[in-house]
Amino acid sequence: MTLIFLGVSYIVLLLIILKMPKRLSLPEVYITFLVVSFHTLFADLLFADILDLYDLMKQNGPQFSDLAIQITLPVLFGILYLNFMPNEKEKFIPYFIFWVAFSTVYEQISRYFGYVEYKGWKIWFSVLFYIYACAFMRWHYRFIRNGINKE
């Protein structure tokens, strides 16, 4: 069930990304890929491996399959988030709330299908992490957009 869930997630995300109007440049996608992958790997290393608060795919310790998923799946969500992110504060706030809620729900669905197994992790930790991640991604977007446009 876990692999089917992950496969469906990849297919849906890739189809959306292929069909969506592109608002991100290739350098922005590339930089976002690296930044999101780093944050995901760091968070999972700290919370899953060092603090042992959850497991991915019911495996203890890092596995190649975990690594492949960690450096690709969150990036696809990050690209979607940035591509449609509104600049106006009035529009961004509901967008931000939607993505924090969506990310939390997606994580719970991941638990149901066996990708994530809590071992001390609490759902409110996830909400706090997604608040940080979505706020960071807004800053990240502005930072790279300003840096690329200056060149």
Contact map, one row per residue, 1 for C-alpha under 8 A:
1111100000000000000000000000000000000000000000000000000000000000000000000000000000000000000000000000000000000000110000000000000000000000000000000000000
1111110000000000000000000000000000000000000000000000000010000000000000000000000000000000000000000000000000000100111000000000000000000000000000000000000
1111111000000000000000000000000000000000000000000000000000000000000000000000000000000000000000000000000000000000000000000000000000000000000000000000000
1111111100000000000000000000000000000000000000000000000000000000000000000000000000000000000000000000000000000000000000000000000000000000000000000000000
1111111110000000000000000000000000000000000000000000000000000000000000000000000000000000000000000000000000000100100000000000000000000000000000000000000
0111111111000000000000000000000000000000000000000000000000000000000000000000000000000000000000000000000000000000000000000000000000000000000000000000000
0011111111100000000000000000000000000000000000000000000000000000000000000000000000000000000000000000000000000000000000000000000000000000000000000000000
0001111111110000000000000000000000000000000000000000000000000000000000000000000000000000000000000000000000000000000000000000000000000000000000000000000
0000111111111000000000000000000000000000000000000000000000000000000000000000000000000000000000000000000000000000000000000000000000000000000000000000000
0000011111111100000000000000000000000000000000000000000000000000000000001000000000000000000000000000000000000000000000000000000000000000000000000000000
0000001111111110000000000000000000000000000000000000000000000000000000000000000000000000000000000000000000000000000000000000000000000000000000000000000
0000000111111111000000000000000000000000000000000000000000000000000000000000000000000000000000000000000000000000000000000000000000000000000000000000000
0000000011111111100000000000000000000000000000000000000000000000000000000001100000000000000000000000000000000000000000000000000000000000000000000000000
0000000001111111110000000000000000000000000000000000000000000000000000000001000000000000000000000000000000000000000000000000000000000000000000000000000
0000000000111111111000000000000000000000000000000000000000000000000000000000000000000000000000000000000000000000000000000000000000000000000000000000000
0000000000011111111100000000000000000000000000000000000000000000000000000000000000000000000000000000000000000000000000000000000000000000000000000000000
0000000000001111111100000000000000000000000000000000000000000000000000000001000100000000000000000000000000000000000000000000000000000000000000000000000
0000000000000111111100000000000000000000000000000000000000000000000000000000000000000000000000000000000000000000000000000000000000000000000000000000000
0000000000000011111110000000000000000000000000000000000000000000000000000000000000000000000000000000000000000000000000000000000000000000000000000000000
0000000000000001111111000000000000000000000000000000000000000000000000000000000000000000000000000000000000000000000000000000000000000000000000000000000
0000000000000000001111100000000000000000000000000000000000000000000000000000000000000000000000000000000000000000000000000000000000000000000000000000000
0000000000000000000111111000000000000000000000000000000000000000000000000000000000100000000000000000000000000000000000000000000000000000000000000000000
0000000000000000000011111000000000000000000000000000000000000000000000000000000000110000000000000000000000000000000000000000000000000000000000000000000
0000000000000000000001111101100000000000000000000000000000000000000000000000000001100000000000000000000000000000000000000000000000000000000000000000000
0000000000000000000001111111100000000000000000000000000000000000000000000000000000000000000000000000000000000000000000000000000000000000000000000000000
0000000000000000000000011111110000000000000000000000000000000000000000000000000000000000000000000000000000000000000000000000000000000000000000000000000
0000000000000000000000001111111000000000000000000000000000000000000000000000000000000000000000000000000000000000000000000000000000000000000000000000000
0000000000000000000000011111111100000000000000000000000000000000000000000000000000000000000000000000000000000000000000000000000000000000000010011000000
0000000000000000000000011111111110000000000000000000000000000000000000000000001000000000000000000000000000000000000000000000000000000000000000000000000
0000000000000000000000000111111111000000000000000000000000000000000000000000000000000000000000000000000000000000000000000000000000000000000000000000000
0000000000000000000000000011111111100000000000000000000000000000000000000000000000000000000000000000000000000000000000000000000000000000000000010000000
0000000000000000000000000001111111110000000000000000000000000000000000000010011000000000000000000000000000000000000000000000000000000000000000000000000
0000000000000000000000000000111111111000000000000000000000000000000000110010000000000000000000000000000000000000000000000000000000000000000000000000000
0000000000000000000000000000011111111100000000000000000000000000000000000000000000000000000000000000000000000000000000000000000000000000000000000000000
0000000000000000000000000000001111111110000000000000000000000000000000000000000000000000000000000000000000000000000000000000000000000000000000000000000
0000000000000000000000000000000111111111000000000000000000000000000000100110010000000000000000000000000000000000000000000000000000000000000000000000000
0000000000000000000000000000000011111111100000000000000000000000000001110110000000000000000000000000000000000000000000000000000000000000000000000000000
0000000000000000000000000000000001111111110000000000000000000000000000100000000000000000000000000000000000000000000000000000000000000000000000000000000
0000000000000000000000000000000000111111111000000000000000000000000000000000000000000000000000000000000000000000000000000000000000000000000000000000000
0000000000000000000000000000000000011111111100000000000000000000000001100100000000000000000000000000000000000000000000000000000000000000000000000000000
0000000000000000000000000000000000001111111110000000000000000000001001100000000000000000000000000000000000000000000000000000000000000000000000000000000
0000000000000000000000000000000000000111111111000000000000000000000000000000000000000000000000000000000000000000000000000000000000000000000000000000000
0000000000000000000000000000000000000011111111110000000000000000000000000000000000000000000000000000000000000000000000000000000000000000000000000000000
0000000000000000000000000000000000000001111111111000000000000000000000000000000000000000000000000000000000000000000000000000000000000000000000000000000
0000000000000000000000000000000000000000111111111100000000000000000000000000000000000000000000000000000000000000000000000000000000000000000000000000000
0000000000000000000000000000000000000000011111111110000000000000000000000000000000000000000000000000000000000000000000000000000000000000000000000000000
0000000000000000000000000000000000000000001111111111110000000000000000000000000000000000000000000000000000000000000000000000000000000000000000000000000
0000000000000000000000000000000000000000001111111111111100001000000000000000000000000000000000000000000000000000000000000000000000000000000000000000000
0000000000000000000000000000000000000000000111111111111000011100000000000000000000000000000000000000000000000000000000000000000000000000000000000000000
0000000000000000000000000000000000000000000011111111000000000000000000000000000000000000000000000000000000000000000000000000000000000000000000000000000
0000000000000000000000000000000000000000000001111111100000000000000000000000000000000000000000000000000000000000000000000000000000000000000000000000000
0000000000000000000000000000000000000000000000111111111000000000000000000000000000000000000000000000000000000000000000110000000000000000000000000000000
0000000000000000000000000000000000000000000000111011111000000000000000000000000000000000000000000000000000000000000001111000000000000000000000000000000
0000000000000000000000000000000000000000000000111001111100000000000000000000000000000000000000000000000000000000000111111000000000000000000000000000000
0000000000000000000000000000000000000000000000011001111111111000000000000000000000000000000000000000000000000000000111100000000000000000000000000000000
0000000000000000000000000000000000000000000000010000011111110000010000000000000000000000000000000000000000000000001110000000000000000000000000000000000
0100000000000000000000000000000000000000000000000000001111100000010000000000000000000000000000000000000000000000011110000000000000000000000000000000000
0000000000000000000000000000000000000000000000000000001111110000000000000000000000000000000000000000000000000000011110000000000000000000000000000000000
0000000000000000000000000000000000000000000000000000001111111110000000000000000000000000000000000000000000000000000000000000000000000000000000000000000
0000000000000000000000000000000000000000000000001000001101111100000000000000000000000000000000000000000000000000000000000000000000000000000000000000000
0000000000000000000000000000000000000000000000011000001000111110000000000000000000000000000000000000000000000000000000000000000000000000000000000000000
0000000000000000000000000000000000000000000000001000000000111111011000000000000000000000000000000000000000000000000000000000000000000000000000000000000
0000000000000000000000000000000000000000000000000000000000101111111000000000000000000000000000000000000000000000000000000000000000000000000000000000000
0000000000000000000000000000000000000000000000000000000000000111111100000000000000000000000000000000000000000000000000000000000000000000000000000000000
0000000000000000000000000000000000000000000000000000000000000011111110000000000000000000000000000000000000000000000000000000000000000000000000000000000
0000000000000000000000000000000000000000000000000000000110000111111111000000000000000000000000000000000000000000000000000000000000000000000000000000000
0000000000000000000000000000000000000000100000000000000000000111111111100000000000000000000000000000000000000000000000000000000000000000000000000000000
0000000000000000000000000000000000000000000000000000000000000001111111110000000000000000000000000000000000000000000000000000000000000000000000000000000
0000000000000000000000000000000000000000000000000000000000000000111111111100000000000000000000000000000000000000000000000000000000000000000000000000000
0000000000000000000000000000000000001001100000000000000000000000011111111100000000000000000000000000000000000000000000000000000000000000000000000000000
0000000000000000000000000000000010011101100000000000000000000000001111111110000000000000000000000000000000000000000000000000000000000000000000000000000
0000000000000000000000000000000010001000000000000000000000000000000111111111000000000000000000000000000000000000000000000000000000000000000000000000000
0000000001000000000000000000000000000000000000000000000000000000000011111111100000000000000000000000000000000000000000000000000000000000000000000000000
0000000000000000000000000000000000011001000000000000000000000000000011111111110000000000000000000000000000000000000000000000000000000000000000000000000
0000000000000000000000000000000110011000000000000000000000000000000000111111111000000000000000000000000000000000000000000000000000000000000000000000000
0000000000001100100000000000000000000000000000000000000000000000000000011111111100000000000000000000000000000000000000000000000000000000000000000000000
0000000000001000000000000000000000000000000000000000000000000000000000001111111110000000000000000000000000000000000000000000000000000000000000000000000
0000000000000000000000000000000100010000000000000000000000000000000000000111111111000000000000000000000000000000000000000000000000000000100000000000000
0000000000000000000000000000100100000000000000000000000000000000000000000011111111100000000000000000000000000000000000000000000000000000000000000000000
0000000000000000100000000000000000000000000000000000000000000000000000000001111111110000000000000000000000000000000000000000000000000000000000000000000
0000000000000000000000000000000000000000000000000000000000000000000000000000111111111000000000000010000000000000000000000000000000000000000000000000000
0000000000000000000000010000000000000000000000000000000000000000000000000000011111111000000000000000000000000000000000000000000000000000110010000000000
0000000000000000000001110000000000000000000000000000000000000000000000000000001111111000000000000000000000000000000000000000000000000000000000000000000
0000000000000000000000100000000000000000000000000000000000000000000000000000000111111100000000000000000000000000000000000000000000000000000000000000000
0000000000000000000000000000000000000000000000000000000000000000000000000000000011111110000100100000000000000000000000000000000000000000000000000000000
0000000000000000000000000000000000000000000000000000000000000000000000000000000000011111101100100000000000000000000000000000000000000000000000000000000
0000000000000000000000000000000000000000000000000000000000000000000000000000000000001111101100000000000000000000000000000000000000000000000000000000000
0000000000000000000000000000000000000000000000000000000000000000000000000000000000000111111100000000000000000000000000000000000000000000000000000000000
0000000000000000000000000000000000000000000000000000000000000000000000000000000000000111111110000000000000000000000000000000000000000000000000000000000
0000000000000000000000000000000000000000000000000000000000000000000000000000000000000001111111000000000000000000000000000000000000000000000000000000000
0000000000000000000000000000000000000000000000000000000000000000000000000000000000000111111111100000000000000000000000000000000000000000000000000000000
0000000000000000000000000000000000000000000000000000000000000000000000000000000000001111111111110000000000000000000000000000000000000000000000000000000
0000000000000000000000000000000000000000000000000000000000000000000000000000000000000000111111111000000000000000000000000000000000000000000000000000000
0000000000000000000000000000000000000000000000000000000000000000000000000000000000000000011111111100000000000000000000000000000000000000000000000000000
0000000000000000000000000000000000000000000000000000000000000000000000000000000000001100001111111110000000000000000000000000000000000000000000000000000
0000000000000000000000000000000000000000000000000000000000000000000000000000000000000000000111111111000000000000000000000000000000000110000000000000000
0000000000000000000000000000000000000000000000000000000000000000000000000000000000000000000011111111100000000000000000000000000000000000000000000000000
0000000000000000000000000000000000000000000000000000000000000000000000000000000000000000000001111111110000000000000000000000000000000000000000000000000
0000000000000000000000000000000000000000000000000000000000000000000000000000000010000000000000111111111000000000000000000000000000000100000000000000000
0000000000000000000000000000000000000000000000000000000000000000000000000000000000000000000000011111111100000000000000000000001001100100000000000000000
0000000000000000000000000000000000000000000000000000000000000000000000000000000000000000000000001111111110000000000000000000001000000000000000000000000
0000000000000000000000000000000000000000000000000000000000000000000000000000000000000000000000000111111111000000000000000000000000000000000000000000000
0000000000000000000000000000000000000000000000000000000000000000000000000000000000000000000000000011111111100000000000000000000001000000000000000000000
0000000000000000000000000000000000000000000000000000000000000000000000000000000000000000000000000001111111110000000000000010011001000000000000000000000
0000000000000000000000000000000000000000000000000000000000000000000000000000000000000000000000000000111111111000000000000000000000000000000000000000000
0000000000000000000000000000000000000000000000000000000000000000000000000000000000000000000000000000011111111100000000000000000000000000000000000000000
0000000000000000000000000000000000000000000000000000000000000000000000000000000000000000000000000000001111111110000100000000000000000000000000000000000
0000000000000000000000000000000000000000000000000000000000000000000000000000000000000000000000000000000111111111000000000000000000000000000000000000000
0000000000000000000000000000000000000000000000000000000000000000000000000000000000000000000000000000000011111111100000000000000000000000000000000000000
0100100000000000000000000000000000000000000000000000000000000000000000000000000000000000000000000000000001111111111100000000000000000000000000000000000
0000000000000000000000000000000000000000000000000000000000000000000000000000000000000000000000000000000000111111111111000000000000000000000000000000000
0000000000000000000000000000000000000000000000000000000000000000000000000000000000000000000000000000000000011111111000000000000000000000000000000000000
1100100000000000000000000000000000000000000000000000000000000000000000000000000000000000000000000000000000001111111100000000000000000000000000000000000
1100000000000000000000000000000000000000000000000000000011000000000000000000000000000000000000000000000000000111111110000000000000000000000000000000000
0100000000000000000000000000000000000000000000000000000111000000000000000000000000000000000000000000000000000111111110000000000000000000000000000000000
0000000000000000000000000000000000000000000000000000011111000000000000000000000000000000000000000000000000100110111111000000000000000000000000000000000
0000000000000000000000000000000000000000000000000000011111000000000000000000000000000000000000000000000000000010011111100000000000000000000000000000000
0000000000000000000000000000000000000000000000000000111000000000000000000000000000000000000000000000000000000010000111111100000000000000000000000000000
0000000000000000000000000000000000000000000000000001111000000000000000000000000000000000000000000000000000000000000011111000000000000000000000000000000
0000000000000000000000000000000000000000000000000001110000000000000000000000000000000000000000000000000000000000000001111100000000000000000000000000000
0000000000000000000000000000000000000000000000000000110000000000000000000000000000000000000000000000000000000000000001111110100000000000000000000000000
0000000000000000000000000000000000000000000000000000000000000000000000000000000000000000000000000000000000000000000001011111110000000000000000000000000
0000000000000000000000000000000000000000000000000000000000000000000000000000000000000000000000000000000100000000000000001111111000000000000000000000000
0000000000000000000000000000000000000000000000000000000000000000000000000000000000000000000000000000000000000000000000000111111100000000000000000000000
0000000000000000000000000000000000000000000000000000000000000000000000000000000000000000000000000000000000000000000000001111111110000000000000000000000
0000000000000000000000000000000000000000000000000000000000000000000000000000000000000000000000000000000100000000000000000111111111000000000000000000000
0000000000000000000000000000000000000000000000000000000000000000000000000000000000000000000000000001100100000000000000000011111111100000000000000000000
0000000000000000000000000000000000000000000000000000000000000000000000000000000000000000000000000000000000000000000000000001111111110000000000000000000
0000000000000000000000000000000000000000000000000000000000000000000000000000000000000000000000000000000000000000000000000000111111111000000000000000000
0000000000000000000000000000000000000000000000000000000000000000000000000000000000000000000000000001001100000000000000000000011111111100000000000000000
0000000000000000000000000000000000000000000000000000000000000000000000000000000000000000000000000001000000000000000000000000001111111110000000000000000
0000000000000000000000000000000000000000000000000000000000000000000000000000000000000000000000000000000000000000000000000000000111111111000000000000000
0000000000000000000000000000000000000000000000000000000000000000000000000000000000000000000000000000000000000000000000000000000011111111100000000000000
0000000000000000000000000000000000000000000000000000000000000000000000000000000000000000000000010011000000000000000000000000000001111111110000000000000
0000000000000000000000000000000000000000000000000000000000000000000000000000000000000000000000010000000000000000000000000000000000111111111000000000000
0000000000000000000000000000000000000000000000000000000000000000000000000000000000000000000000000000000000000000000000000000000000011111111100000000000
0000000000000000000000000000000000000000000000000000000000000000000000000000010001000000000000000000000000000000000000000000000000001111111110000000000
0000000000000000000000000000000000000000000000000000000000000000000000000000000001000000000000000000000000000000000000000000000000000111111111000000000
0000000000000000000000000000000000000000000000000000000000000000000000000000000000000000000000000000000000000000000000000000000000000011111111100000000
0000000000000000000000000000000000000000000000000000000000000000000000000000000000000000000000000000000000000000000000000000000000000001111111110000000
0000000000000000000000000001000000000000000000000000000000000000000000000000000001000000000000000000000000000000000000000000000000000000111111111000000
0000000000000000000000000000000000000000000000000000000000000000000000000000000000000000000000000000000000000000000000000000000000000000011111111100000
0000000000000000000000000000000000000000000000000000000000000000000000000000000000000000000000000000000000000000000000000000000000000000001111111110000
0000000000000000000000000001001000000000000000000000000000000000000000000000000000000000000000000000000000000000000000000000000000000000000111111111000
0000000000000000000000000001000000000000000000000000000000000000000000000000000000000000000000000000000000000000000000000000000000000000000011111111100
0000000000000000000000000000000000000000000000000000000000000000000000000000000000000000000000000000000000000000000000000000000000000000000001111111110
0000000000000000000000000000000000000000000000000000000000000000000000000000000000000000000000000000000000000000000000000000000000000000000000111111111
0000000000000000000000000000000000000000000000000000000000000000000000000000000000000000000000000000000000000000000000000000000000000000000000011111111
0000000000000000000000000000000000000000000000000000000000000000000000000000000000000000000000000000000000000000000000000000000000000000000000001111111
0000000000000000000000000000000000000000000000000000000000000000000000000000000000000000000000000000000000000000000000000000000000000000000000000111111
0000000000000000000000000000000000000000000000000000000000000000000000000000000000000000000000000000000000000000000000000000000000000000000000000011111
